[in-house]
């Protein structure tokens, strides 16, 4: 309804604000010397990263409806309501808003004023925009789906769908089924007759042993406490805090003490050691498994990472055996004759001559091994070994 002059003026102020904020950010990046790397990420890394996701579009789309079961099912309602809000919001005459079509009333509560229609329009555009970028540009991880789910809930709430009460009844029923009967196993997946639902106990909220530890939490955290309260602590991307504390204790004894760039945490579950020791990493790469998986012409990405690793000041490397098996038990198996300083018998021969496994093993605690870099590095890579079987929770 606004004049073109007002529209362009608003747009100009919006762009000016973006340029001001962006300009200050770029000045800060240039000032601290990170500009070449920032530019490299946009021009070199991002196109290859997006290209590696092309084959996963369909999987990520359907994952949106199944993630955070049963909450993800709300997207089935949110998407059509958002599309209806787009149509409604773009109507130009308020009289049309006061006379909704009869069919519309079956799906959503029509907006009574243009202000409500515009508010729904803005929220619907935010929701559909985030949904699009999650499907097209993001890896299929839960953290990318959280904003989509919250925005989807908001879209539904603007049409006054009381879905919260329905879910309250659902969770009360499941809690009674799992905790009060033996009809369904808490680890059974998929649930009998309900393929998209996983019926399981949530330890910190419904498990009796964990609930008893809550008063203890007020007195501070310990590795043992985090291991007990944590969910899925024995997966390749999570942390076993007690065993990592043992690694920390060993690294504090090395002489001379570790300095900046001298520690390389090779796998995801070991990264907290950088914060523990307040050290800069050996290279500017953290998730080696992810960056090595990005395909590129002539493998320039892998070559560049390998070059920076070989040129780094690393003295010690911490690795996680769980990455090779994605299993609950194997990473904790001892070496031959029960020697904790040797790799377990199942360790693949194809990896023994590759970095970091070809270095001097100086310490091991469970799934974590510490290597001292004393040998030629050899091939530097993080192969994606597929799991032989789907990991199962310990009995």
N, C-alpha and C positions, 0 to 999 in steps of 0.2 A: 504493500500500500504506500510505501514511502517514495518520495521523489528520487530520481536517479542521482541527483546531486547529493542527497543525504546518504544514499546507499554507497556511492563512491567515497564519500567523506569517511563513513564508518570503516570501509575497507582499507582506506589509506592509513587511518589511525591503527588498525589492527596490524597491518604490514609494518608500520613504523615501530610498533612495540616489539614485534618479532625480530626486526633487524637490530633494534637496540639490545635486546636480550642476547640474540645470537652473536652480535658483534662483541659484546663483553666476554661471552664464552670463548669465542675464537681468540680474542686477545689474551685471555688467560692460558689457553692451550699453547699458543705461540710462545708466550712468555716462559712457560716451564719446559719448553723443548719438545712437546709431544705432537706438534703439528704434522711432521712427516708421517708419523704412525697413524694419526687420526685420518689423514688424507688417504693413506694406504688402505685402511679398513674400508672406507667408502668406495674407492675406485677399484681395488683389487680383490679384497676378501669377500665383501658382501655379494657381488654378482655370483661368485662361485658357491657361496653358502646357499643362496636362494636356488641356484640351479640344482644343487644336491637335494633339494626338498621337493622337486617337481613330482616325483613318483609317489609322494606320500599325501597328495592333496585329498584323495578319496578317504584314506585312513583317518586323516585329521578331521575331516568333515563329520564322519560318523562318530569319531571319538568325542566330539563336542556333546553328543547326545547321551553318551554312556559314562563319561567321566563323573566322579563324585556321586556314584549311584546312591540313591535314586534322584538326586537333585538335577543331574544333567538332562533328565527327561523334560524338565521345564522348557527347554529350548523348543520343543515341539509346539508349545503354545506361544512362546515369546516371539518367534520369527513371524508367524502370520499376524499377530497383534501389532508388531512393529511396522509391517507393510501396510496394514490398515491405517495406522497412525500417520504414515507418510501420505497416503491418499487424502485422509481427513485434514491434515495440516496444510496441504497445498490448495484446499478449497478457498476461493477468494471472497465469497459472499457469506456473511454471518447468517443470513436467512437459510442458507443451505445447511448450516450446522444445526439449526433448530429443527430441521426436518430430516432426520436420518432415515435411511432406507430400512425397511422392516427387517431385512436379512441381517443388517449390521447388529441389531439388538440381540441376536442370538450369540454373537461372538464377543462383543465388547460393549461397554457402556459408552454411548456417544458423548462427545464433548458438548457441553451446553454453551460454552463461550469460545470465542476465537483465541483468548489467552490460554485456555486449557488445551486447545488443539495445537497451538504453537509450542507449548511446553512438551506435549507428547511427541511432537515432530522432532524437536531437538534431542530428546532422550532416545527416540527411535534411531535417529541418524548416528548418534554416538554408539549405540549398541550394534547396529548393523556394520558400522565402520570398523569397530574392534573385532567383530566376528569375522569379517573379511580378511583383516590382516593376520589374525590367528591362523586361519586356514591356509593362507597363501604364503606367509613369510616367517611363521614361527615354527620351531620344532614342537612335536606333540608332547609337551610336558605340562604337568598340572598347573604350574605357576602362571602360564599364559592363559589358562582357562578360567582362573579365578575372576578376573574383571569381567569376562564374558558372562559368567554365571550371575554375578552381582547386578550387572546391567540388565540382563534378562529378567531377573526377579523384579527390578525396578519398573521395567516396561509392563510386566504383568500387573504389578501393584497399582500403576496409574489407571488401570481398567477395573480395579477393585475386585480382582480375583483373590479370594481368601485361601491361597494354597498352603499357607503356614499351618493352619489348623489340620488340614488333611495329612501333612507330613508328621505333625505331632502325634496323630493317631497311629500312623504307620510305624514310627519309631517305638511308640509304647507297645504296640503289638509285637514287633520284632524282639524288643527287650524281654518281654514276657515269654516269648517262644524260646529264646536262646538260654535265658537264665532260669526259667521256671520249669522247663520240660526237657526231655531228651529226644524230641521228635526230629530235630534237625541238628546236624553237626555244625559247630561254629566255624569249621574250616572248609565246609562243603561249598564248592564253587564249580560251575554255577549252581544256584539254588534249584532244587527240583521243580521243574515246570516254570521257572522264572529265569530265563537265560541272562537277563541284564542286571540281575540283583545278586550281590554278594552278601550272604548272611554271615556276620562274624562279630565276635566280641570286640569292642574298642577298649583295650586294656586300661588306659588312664581314667576312663569314665565309668566302665562297668565291671572291670576285673577286681575282685576282692583283694588280691595281694597288692595291686598297685594303689587302690584307694587307701589302704592302710598307710602308705608312704607319704600321702599328701601333707600331714602335719610335719613330717621330717623335712619337706621341701623348704619350709620357712627358715630353717637353720642353715641354708646354703646348699650349693650343689656339689656333688662328687661324681667322678667317673662311674662308680658303681651305681649310683642313683640314676644317672642319665641312661645307662644301659638297661636298667630295669623298666624305667618309664618310657623309653623310646619305642617307636614302632618300626619294624623291619630293620633292625640294627645289624643284621647279618647279610645284607645285600651288598653288591659290589660298589654301590655309590653312597652307602651310609657309613657311619663310623662306629667302631667298637672302642669306646672311650677308655676302658680299663687297659686294653692292650696298647692303645696309642699313648697312654700315660707312661707305660713301660718304655716305649720308644723315646719319649721325651726325656725320661730319666737317663737313658744311655747317652743321648746326644749331649746332655749337659756335662758329661764326663770327658768328652773328646778334647784333645789338647793339640794345638791351640783351640780356644773356643770358636764356635761358628761365627762368621761375620756375614755382612750383606752379600747376597748372591752365592753363598757357599752351600746352601741347602736347596735340594731339588725334590719337591714332593710330587712324585710321578703320577699318582692316581688321585681321583677326586676325594676319597675319604680321608686323605692325609693332609689336606690343605690347611686345617686349623693350626698346624705346627708353625706356619708362618706368623700367625698372630701370637702364638704362645711365646716364640722367641723374638718377636718384633723384628723380623728380618725381611728384607726384600727378596723375592724369589730369584732363582738362578737365571731365569729368562722371563720375558714378558708374557709367556704363555702359561695358563693355569690348567685348563682342561685339555691335556694332551690328547686324550682319546677322542674328543670332539674335533679338535682342529686337524688331527691326522685323518679323520674320516671325510673331510671336505675334499672332493675331487677337483682337480685343476689340470689344465693343459700342461703336458710335460712334467706333471707332478711338482711344479715349482713350490707349492705350499709345503709339501713334505720336505723338500730339499732345503727350504729356508729355515724351517723349524729345526731340522737336524743340524744345520750349520750353526745356528745360534746356541743349541745345546752343546755342541762340540767346542764352541768358543767361549762358553760360560766359565765362571770361576767355581763351579760346583765341586765340593769335596765329598759330600755324602748325598745319597739318594734314598728316599723312603718309598717303597713300593707295596702294593696290596695284592696278595695272592688271589683274593676273591675275584679280581678282574678276569683271571684266566678261566674260572670255572662257573662263576655266578651260582655257586652252590652253598648250602648252609654248613656242610660238614668238612668238605675237602680242604678248604683254606687253613684249617686248624690242625690237619694231620702233621705229625712230626716226620723228620727225615729218616733215612735208613738207620736201623738200630736205635731208634728213638732220639736221634741227635737233633736238638732244636736249631742248630746252626747249619743244617743242611736242608735243601729243598725236598719236599715230600716226593714219594715215588711216582705219583701221577703227573708230575710237572712235565709238560711236553718237551720232547727233545728239540723240536723246531725252534724253541724260544731260548734255549740255554746259551746260545752264542750271540744273542741280541742284547742290546742295552735296555735296561740296566742289569739284566740277569747275568751278564757275563763279567760283572765286577766282583770285588771281594766282599763276600757276605760276612758281616762282622756282628750282627745282632738280629735276633728274631723274637717276636712276641706274638704268638698265635698266627693271625693272617698277615701281619706286617713284618717286612724284612728291611733291614738297613744295609746299604752297600757303601763301601768306601771306594771312591773312584781312583783306581790305581792301574787299571789295564786299558789297552786301546779300546775305544768306545764301540767299534764295529757298527753294525746296522742299527739305526735309531728309528724306531717305529713303535706304534701301539696297535698291533693287529686286533681286529674285532673277532676274537674267538667265539663262535656261537656256542651256547650251552648245550650239552648233550641231552639234558632233560629239563623240563620246567622245574625250577626250584620249589621244594616243598618245605613247609614250616616244620620245625622239629616236633616230634611227638611229646 
